Amino acid sequence: MKTFFIKSFGCQYNEWDAARLAFVLGSFGLAEAAKDDADVIFLLNCSVRKTGVDRAMSFTKNFIENKKKVIITGCVLAQDKEKFIKKGAIVWNGEDFTQLKKMLEIKSKVNLDDGHPKTNLVPIAKGCNNFCSYCAVPYTRGREISRPVDDILADVNKIVQNGEKEIWLLGQNVNSYEFGFAELLAKINEVQGDFTVYFTSNHPKDMTDDIIEAIATLPKIAKYIHLPLQSGSNKILKAMNRPYTKETYLKLVEKIKKIIPEIQISTDTIVGFPGETEEDLQETAEVLKIVQFSQTFNNKYSPREGTLAYKLGDPIPWSEKERRWRVLDVISFKKK
């Protein structure tokens, strides 16, 4: 019997893919093992930042040198794919399980509908249509495709039956769910059981009144919203292709807090984007001070070839990005 080990980098969607992959491999008859004992190493890559790809390269190097089969999947840009292949790894698209069976020389018939991955994560859509200028996701995951409501509800029911108390709905932009995100939340709220629903990520431009109302009134929906800011500078937001302003973002937060006084709001920021000045940084800092986010995920800009922002170069030194990161981190830490 062949054995496998899975390593996941990056976001919760990769965690879902890892759980699904483990379930599929188990259906194929493979057993999970420690990384040093496994016959096949799967790595779910994250191409969002160059540092993530570098870590993935470093992780796979030893296994390839020891003649183990290494299969790369997840978010993989074309140029990263070439790098992995040159190192001796195999790149798989993560969806074609017939192809995966051939890679693993599996001949037995399996029923992938029998059971459910061991996870509390439920993807509601894959891909993204927003094309933020810094983001690789539309180029690695493709355009946004929403899953049918019935498939999502089936997943939720199975997770509840497994005894999970928290369920996370996943999408690059859950607010733009094709069949109505507020309506989906209402249907999930009707599922029998004792559980709480969280979701990520939201886009400020698509956070509509009916979604806010659903969060406010549906008892099984957590009073928590992850609402990425990215920058408090209108100039930088425009360069990032984020179609809102600092002012409209703050008005949205004010509305949410008025309708849901107990709401917890977290956010993402990026420092060191090409063209960002000290004044731009301070505008972001100002928003953090005004909103008082429950949690802030501050990130340093990482250029990714193929994105629109890549053409702008990377003029801000890493040391300066680290300084700017610390400016925001101090504000975030004080909130804690």
Secondary structure as GFF3:
##gff-version 3
##sequence-region A 1 336
A	DSSP	beta_strand	3	8	.	.	.	ID=ss1
A	DSSP	alpha_helix	12	28	.	.	.	ID=ss2
A	DSSP	beta_strand	31	32	.	.	.	ID=ss3
A	DSSP	beta_strand	40	45	.	.	.	ID=ss4
A	DSSP	alpha_helix	50	65	.	.	.	ID=ss5
A	DSSP	beta_strand	69	74	.	.	.	ID=ss6
A	DSSP	alpha_helix	78	87	.	.	.	ID=ss7
A	DSSP	beta_strand	90	91	.	.	.	ID=ss8
A	DSSP	alpha_helix	97	104	.	.	.	ID=ss9
A	DSSP	beta_strand	121	123	.	.	.	ID=ss10
A	DSSP	beta_strand	125	126	.	.	.	ID=ss11
A	DSSP	alpha_helix	137	140	.	.	.	ID=ss12
A	DSSP	beta_strand	145	146	.	.	.	ID=ss13
A	DSSP	alpha_helix	149	161	.	.	.	ID=ss14
A	DSSP	beta_strand	166	170	.	.	.	ID=ss15
A	DSSP	three_ten_helix	174	176	.	.	.	ID=ss16
A	DSSP	alpha_helix	181	189	.	.	.	ID=ss17
A	DSSP	beta_strand	196	200	.	.	.	ID=ss18
A	DSSP	three_ten_helix	204	206	.	.	.	ID=ss19
A	DSSP	alpha_helix	209	217	.	.	.	ID=ss20
A	DSSP	beta_strand	224	226	.	.	.	ID=ss21
A	DSSP	alpha_helix	234	239	.	.	.	ID=ss22
A	DSSP	alpha_helix	246	259	.	.	.	ID=ss23
A	DSSP	beta_strand	264	271	.	.	.	ID=ss24
A	DSSP	alpha_helix	278	291	.	.	.	ID=ss25
A	DSSP	beta_strand	295	300	.	.	.	ID=ss26
A	DSSP	three_ten_helix	308	312	.	.	.	ID=ss27
A	DSSP	alpha_helix	318	335	.	.	.	ID=ss28
###
